[in-house]
Amino acid sequence: MMEEMNSLTQEIAAFTVRTTYQVLPWEAIKIAKRCLIDGTGVILSGSTDKASMILREYLESIGGKTESSVLGSKLKVPAPAAALANGTSGHAQDFDDTQLSHSPDRISGLLTHPTTPVLAATFALGEAMGISGKELLTAFLIGLEVECKMAEAIYPIHYGKGYHTTGTIGAFGATAAAGKILRLSEHQMRYALGIVASMSAGIRANFGTMTKPLHAGRAAENGTVAARLAKLGFTSDPHVLENPWGFFKILGDGFDLDKISGKLGIPYTIIDPGVSIKPYPSGVLSHPSMNAMLDLVKEHNLKPEDVAEIHLYAGSNILNPLRYALPQTGLEGKFSLPFCLTSILIRHRAGIREFSDEFVRSPEVQEMMKRVKTFHDPEIEAKGYAKILSRLEVRLKDGRILKKDSGPYKGGPENPLSEVELDEKFSTCAELALPREKFSRALELLKEIEKLQDIRILIPSLTPDA
């Protein structure tokens, strides 16, 4: 009887298996290539992070088949391990893209960091199997679409209760991408989704620690493992999403069927409402406020000694996740409005080098952060979560008060990074791990990845010489 019920799991499996490169919208492919470039850059940058180094040390200690590369390093490991390493690196600096929403009740307008789990799984299995660039783009886009539509559909209580959606739902995107690469049948794909449903994990208590990026790595690894197990005949509940004891009910108290059923690829989420490619390596919820602060700093040539206090007004969707009032580490700084605004005021920027333990703990920064006050604003709250809104007041020592409302933030669909800015971000990230001749070649290949007959041609430009 269960086999005859209307099944969302079956709908997702059918979409994943039947979608081909030929039917992908040109605009979706164009944006996917931007996400691919950005995601690859932040993986390379994140490979230099301490969390990534520890993880590589662990992977070296357990060994295994050398089939896939850990980007930014000389290490080759089993494909699931490469997915784990690259997924963790991609999220290590909180510099990876974010999914957006039109729905006012979707917490923060921030549902997943869609690229990292899917791209890490796609690179790992793609290299192991020698797929083409078109196959990579197809798997990547399908994985993103499944991930984003599931994140949009699950009730907001999922995030509100403390689940980290990039870990929990990113695993399904990684599974769809991996299953596409492995050419699973629809029945096998349903099993893969069922397998990964029992592996899905990630809690927001670990924000500001090394374990937050591990969520993305585990999502990529779990998706790769689930798809491989299904290919070998491993079974699971083929109705795992809609089952009363299934994923949506247990982890989210249910879901909105009309936000996903019949909506896969209509339109692709990557097109509408889109994704945000970050200009700053911190939680995207801070970015509109940082942009407003940067505008005031430039317009009035502000210096720390001019400022008595900074008052920021926002809704709970911003204030609750960005919870560190006086951070002591670079990781905590990524989730701290006082630090993000202080960095903009002191250095006129907030890049990878600013989110360091040394800068966060410096006396100048610690003193200035104490002058940043945050306030809950009921009027902003009432406008809904889909827009990341805030209001800034900079109170000067001479008595003046400078005011600025956050607008369409840099990196979002309304104010995207230009091609030059995207290239600059990629280079800034990649140069931390590779020499220029390497990452310049990588950028050339990524821009025309659909022309590659085998993506293993790309890998040497993303790894140091042996």
C-alpha positions in Angstrom: 0.0 0.0 0.0 2.9 2.4 0.8 4.2 1.9 -2.7 1.0 3.3 -4.2 0.8 6.5 -2.2 1.6 9.8 -3.8 5.4 10.2 -3.1 7.5 13.3 -3.0 10.5 11.1 -2.6 9.6 9.5 -6.0 9.1 13.0 -7.5 12.6 14.1 -6.5 14.1 10.8 -7.7 12.4 11.2 -11.1 13.6 14.8 -11.4 17.1 13.8 -10.6 17.4 10.8 -12.9 15.5 12.3 -15.9 17.0 15.8 -16.0 19.7 16.2 -18.7 22.1 18.9 -19.6 20.1 19.6 -22.8 17.0 20.8 -20.8 18.9 23.0 -18.3 18.0 26.7 -18.8 20.9 28.8 -20.1 20.5 31.3 -17.3 20.8 28.5 -14.7 24.0 27.2 -16.3 25.4 30.7 -16.4 24.7 31.3 -12.7 25.9 27.8 -11.8 29.3 28.5 -13.3 29.5 31.6 -11.2 28.7 29.5 -8.1 31.2 26.9 -9.3 34.0 29.5 -9.6 33.1 31.0 -6.2 32.8 27.7 -4.5 36.1 26.4 -5.8 37.9 29.5 -4.7 36.5 29.3 -1.1 37.5 25.6 -1.0 41.0 26.6 -1.8 41.0 29.4 0.7 39.5 27.2 3.4 42.1 24.5 2.8 44.5 26.7 4.6 42.3 27.0 7.7 43.3 25.1 10.8 40.2 23.0 10.8 41.0 21.8 7.3 44.6 21.0 8.3 43.5 18.9 11.3 41.0 17.0 9.0 43.7 16.3 6.5 46.0 14.9 9.3 43.1 12.7 10.3 42.5 11.4 6.8 46.2 10.7 6.2 46.1 8.6 9.4 43.3 6.3 8.1 44.6 6.0 4.5 42.5 4.3 1.8 42.2 4.2 -1.9 43.7 7.2 -3.7 40.9 8.2 -6.1 40.0 11.8 -5.4 42.0 15.0 -4.6 41.8 17.2 -1.5 41.9 20.6 -3.2 44.7 22.9 -2.2 46.8 19.9 -1.0 48.8 17.0 -2.4 46.6 14.5 -0.6 44.5 11.9 -2.5 42.0 9.8 -0.6 38.8 7.8 -1.2 36.0 9.9 -2.8 33.9 10.2 0.3 36.9 11.4 2.3 37.7 13.9 -0.4 34.1 15.1 -0.2 34.4 15.5 3.6 37.7 17.4 3.3 36.6 19.7 0.5 33.2 20.3 2.0 34.7 21.3 5.3 37.2 23.6 3.6 34.4 25.2 1.5 32.6 26.3 4.6 35.6 26.8 6.9 35.7 30.6 6.5 32.0 31.2 6.0 32.8 32.7 2.6 30.5 30.4 0.6 27.2 31.4 -1.1 23.8 31.5 0.5 20.3 30.5 -0.7 17.6 33.1 -0.6 13.8 33.0 -0.2 10.8 35.0 -1.1 8.8 33.6 1.8 8.5 36.1 4.7 8.4 33.3 7.3 11.6 31.5 6.1 14.1 32.2 8.9 16.6 34.8 8.0 16.0 34.4 4.3 19.0 32.2 4.7 18.2 28.5 4.2 21.4 26.8 3.1 24.9 27.4 1.9 23.9 25.5 -1.3 27.1 25.2 -3.3 29.6 23.7 -0.8 28.0 20.3 0.0 27.0 19.7 -3.6 30.2 20.9 -5.2 32.4 18.9 -2.8 30.5 15.7 -3.5 30.5 16.4 -7.3 34.2 17.1 -7.5 35.0 14.0 -5.5 32.9 11.5 -7.4 33.5 13.3 -10.7 37.2 13.0 -10.4 37.0 9.4 -9.4 34.8 8.6 -12.4 36.3 11.0 -14.9 33.1 12.7 -15.9 32.8 15.5 -18.4 32.3 19.2 -17.6 28.7 19.0 -18.8 28.0 16.0 -16.5 29.5 18.0 -13.6 27.3 21.0 -14.3 24.2 18.8 -14.7 24.9 17.0 -11.4 25.8 20.3 -9.6 22.6 22.1 -10.8 20.4 19.1 -9.9 21.9 18.8 -6.5 21.5 22.5 -5.8 17.9 22.5 -6.9 16.9 19.5 -4.7 18.7 21.0 -1.7 17.2 24.5 -2.1 13.6 23.3 -2.8 13.8 21.0 0.3 15.1 23.8 2.4 12.3 26.1 1.2 9.7 23.4 1.9 10.5 22.3 5.4 8.7 24.2 8.1 10.9 27.1 9.6 10.8 25.4 13.0 13.6 23.2 11.5 16.0 26.1 11.7 14.3 27.6 14.7 14.9 24.5 16.8 18.6 24.8 16.1 19.3 22.5 13.1 21.9 23.8 10.6 20.3 23.4 7.3 23.5 23.3 5.3 24.3 20.0 7.2 20.9 18.5 7.4 19.5 19.3 3.9 22.8 19.9 2.2 23.2 16.1 2.5 20.2 15.6 0.2 21.7 17.9 -2.4 25.0 16.0 -2.3 23.1 12.7 -2.6 21.2 13.9 -5.7 24.4 15.1 -7.3 26.3 11.9 -6.5 23.4 9.7 -7.6 23.3 11.6 -10.9 27.0 11.0 -11.5 26.6 7.3 -10.6 23.6 7.0 -12.9 21.3 5.6 -10.3 17.9 4.4 -11.4 14.8 6.1 -9.9 14.4 3.2 -7.5 18.0 3.4 -6.4 17.8 7.2 -6.1 14.9 6.8 -3.7 17.0 4.4 -1.6 19.9 6.9 -1.6 17.6 9.6 -0.3 16.3 7.3 2.4 19.8 6.3 3.4 21.0 9.9 3.7 17.9 10.9 5.7 19.3 8.8 8.6 22.7 10.4 8.2 21.5 14.0 8.1 22.9 16.2 11.0 24.2 19.6 12.1 23.2 21.8 15.0 23.6 25.6 15.4 25.2 25.3 18.8 28.4 24.7 17.0 28.3 28.0 15.1 31.6 29.9 15.7 33.6 26.7 16.1 35.4 24.3 13.7 32.4 21.9 13.8 30.2 24.3 11.9 32.1 23.8 8.6 32.3 20.0 9.4 28.5 20.0 8.9 29.0 20.9 5.2 31.8 18.3 4.9 29.7 15.6 6.4 26.8 16.5 4.2 29.0 16.0 1.1 30.5 12.8 2.5 27.2 11.3 3.5 25.7 12.1 0.1 28.5 10.3 -1.6 28.3 7.3 0.7 24.5 7.1 0.4 24.6 7.1 -3.4 27.3 4.5 -3.5 25.5 2.2 -1.1 22.3 2.6 -3.1 24.2 1.7 -6.3 25.3 -1.5 -4.6 21.8 -2.5 -3.6 21.5 -1.0 -0.1 17.8 -0.4 0.8 15.9 2.2 2.8 12.3 3.5 3.1 11.4 4.7 -0.5 9.0 7.2 1.0 11.4 8.7 3.5 10.5 12.4 3.0 6.7 12.1 3.3 6.5 9.2 5.7 5.0 10.2 9.1 8.2 9.0 10.7 10.3 10.4 7.9 12.6 13.4 7.5 10.3 16.3 7.1 8.0 15.3 10.0 10.8 14.3 12.5 13.2 17.2 11.8 10.7 19.9 10.9 7.3 19.0 12.1 6.2 18.8 8.5 6.6 20.7 5.2 4.7 22.8 2.6 4.1 20.4 -0.2 3.2 23.3 -2.6 6.7 24.8 -2.2 8.3 21.7 -3.7 5.9 19.4 -5.5 5.7 20.4 -9.1 8.2 23.1 -8.5 11.5 21.3 -9.1 13.2 23.3 -11.9 10.2 25.6 -12.3 12.0 27.8 -11.9 15.4 26.8 -10.7 16.0 28.4 -7.3 19.4 29.5 -8.5 17.6 31.8 -10.9 14.7 32.9 -8.7 14.9 33.9 -5.8 18.6 33.3 -6.4 21.8 33.0 -4.4 24.0 35.4 -2.7 27.8 35.3 -3.5 29.5 36.8 -0.5 31.9 39.8 -0.5 32.8 39.1 3.2 33.8 35.8 4.9 31.1 36.0 7.6 27.5 35.2 8.1 25.5 36.8 5.3 23.1 38.3 7.9 25.8 40.8 8.8 26.4 41.9 5.2 23.7 44.6 4.7 24.7 46.2 8.0 28.4 46.1 7.0 27.6 47.7 3.6 25.7 50.5 5.4 28.6 51.0 7.8 31.1 51.1 4.9 29.0 53.7 3.2 29.0 55.9 6.3 32.7 55.5 6.8 33.5 56.5 3.3 31.0 59.4 3.1 32.1 61.0 6.3 35.8 59.8 6.5 35.0 58.2 9.9 37.8 57.1 12.2 37.4 55.1 15.5 38.3 58.1 17.6 35.3 60.0 16.1 32.8 57.5 17.2 31.1 57.5 20.6 28.7 54.6 20.0 27.3 52.6 17.1 23.6 51.5 17.4 22.3 48.8 15.2 18.6 48.0 15.0 17.4 44.7 13.5 15.0 41.8 13.8 15.5 38.6 15.7 16.4 36.8 12.5 19.7 38.8 12.5 20.3 39.4 16.2 19.8 35.8 17.4 22.2 34.0 15.0 24.9 36.7 15.2 25.1 36.2 18.9 28.7 37.0 20.0 28.8 40.4 21.7 32.5 40.4 22.4 34.1 37.6 20.4 37.6 36.3 21.2 38.4 34.3 18.1 38.1 34.8 14.3 35.5 32.1 14.1 33.3 33.9 16.7 33.9 37.2 14.9 32.0 35.7 11.9 28.9 35.7 14.0 29.3 39.0 15.7 27.8 42.3 14.6 30.1 44.3 16.9 33.1 42.8 15.3 31.9 43.1 11.7 31.1 46.8 12.1 34.3 47.4 14.1 36.4 45.9 11.3 34.7 48.1 8.7 35.3 51.2 10.9 39.0 50.4 11.7 40.2 48.9 8.4 37.5 49.9 5.9 37.2 46.2 5.1 36.4 42.8 6.5 38.4 40.2 4.6 40.0 36.9 5.3 42.9 38.5 7.1 40.5 40.5 9.4 38.8 37.4 10.7 41.8 36.3 12.6 42.3 35.6 16.3 45.0 38.2 16.4 42.9 41.0 15.0 39.8 40.1 17.0 41.7 40.1 20.2 43.7 43.3 19.5 43.1 46.0 22.2 41.8 48.5 19.5 39.2 46.1 18.3 38.1 44.9 21.8 37.7 48.5 23.0 35.7 49.5 19.9 33.3 46.5 20.0 32.2 47.6 23.5 30.8 50.8 21.9 28.6 48.8 19.4 25.1 48.2 20.8 22.4 46.1 19.1 18.7 46.6 19.6 15.6 44.6 18.6 13.3 46.6 16.3 9.7 45.3 16.2 8.9 47.3 13.0 11.8 45.6 11.1 10.8 42.3 12.6 7.2 42.7 11.2 8.5 43.1 7.7 9.4 39.4 7.6 12.6 37.3 7.5 13.0 37.0 3.7 14.8 40.4 3.6 17.8 41.0 5.7 17.0 44.4 7.0 18.6 46.7 9.6 19.1 50.3 10.6 22.3 51.9 11.6 23.0 54.9 13.8 26.6 56.1 14.3 26.7 58.5 17.3 29.7 60.8 17.0 31.6 62.4 19.9 30.7 65.9 18.5 27.0 65.2 19.0 26.0 64.3 15.4 24.1 61.1 14.6 24.6 59.6 11.2 21.9 57.3 10.1 21.7 54.6 7.3 19.2 51.9 6.4 20.5 48.7 4.9 19.7 48.4 1.2 20.2 45.7 -1.5 23.4 44.3 -0.2 26.5 43.6 -2.3 26.6 40.0 -3.5 22.8 39.5 -3.5 20.7 39.1 -6.7 19.8 42.8 -6.6 23.5 43.9 -6.4 25.6 41.0 -7.6 29.4 40.8 -7.7 30.6 41.9 -11.2 32.6 39.4 -13.2 35.7 41.4 -12.3 34.8 41.3 -8.6 34.1 37.6 -8.8 37.5 37.0 -10.5 39.2 39.1 -7.8 37.5 37.1 -5.0 38.6 33.8 -6.6 42.2 35.0 -6.9 42.3 36.4 -3.4 41.0 33.1 -2.1 43.1 30.8 -4.3 46.4 32.6 -3.8 46.4 31.5 -0.2 46.8 27.9 -1.3 48.4 27.9 -4.8 50.9 29.8 -7.0 49.4 32.3 -9.5 50.1 30.2 -12.6 48.1 27.3 -11.1 45.0 29.2 -10.0 45.0 31.4 -13.1 44.8 28.3 -15.3 42.1 26.9 -13.0 40.0 30.0 -13.5 40.3 29.7 -17.3 39.1 26.1 -17.2 36.3 26.8 -14.8 34.9 29.5 -17.0 34.6 27.0 -19.9 34.1 23.8 -17.9 31.3 22.6 -20.2 34.0 22.1 -22.8 36.0 19.6 -20.8 35.7 16.0 -21.8 37.1 14.9 -18.5 37.2 17.1 -15.4 40.4 15.4 -14.3 42.1 17.9 -16.7 41.1 20.6 -14.2 42.4 18.9 -11.0 46.2 19.6 -11.4 45.5 23.3 -11.5 43.7 23.0 -8.1 46.4 21.1 -6.3 50.1 21.7 -5.6 52.7 19.9 -7.6 53.6 16.5 -6.1 
